Amino acid sequence: MIQTKLPIYLASKSPRRRKLLKQMNLKFKAFNVEMDEKIIKKDSPAENVKRLANQKLQIAKLSVKKGIIITADTIVVLNGEVIGKPKNKKDAGNILKKLSGLTHNVFTGVSVYNSEKNKTITTFEKTSVTFRALSKKDIDDYIATGSPMDKAGAYGIQDDFGAVFITKINGCYYNVVGLPVSKLYSTLLRII
């Protein structure tokens, strides 16, 4: 069990990340950090998510004087191509067609900061996800739910309908949801 007298802050608007922290039995306050999540093509996916999580942390530090701050960033990578959140319904359809029948990787970078120790740990997790071949109807029905619109890769593994696309997962399930819970827990133990 994580025990600290410091307040814990999650700098993320993601309802999925908030739910995962509650599952970890953490008391925390959440707030949003706005920034341009720019991918640097020459950097590896791991380097990109770690850098983005750390940049979010630097912005979050401006709002928190004392406490533990958690930030994260998730990307989907297929054959070296970074696939972000869809811009619109058509883009969501194109992304899901791309992922259909193939295996992609999900990378999440996590930064945790302890203001009392002035210490930061930044880490990442990688999970492989295999989709079954998707029909046009599968894709259209899923887009109609509205679920793909705020998610990297245009799907949510935790969604009632999004889950039916996945035939195999290798690695941390929660990483695909948006936060590698076990890695975050061990990082918190190291930083508190």
Order of alpha helices (4+ residues) and beta strands (2+ residues): beta-alpha-beta-alpha-beta-beta-alpha-beta-beta-alpha-beta-alpha-alpha
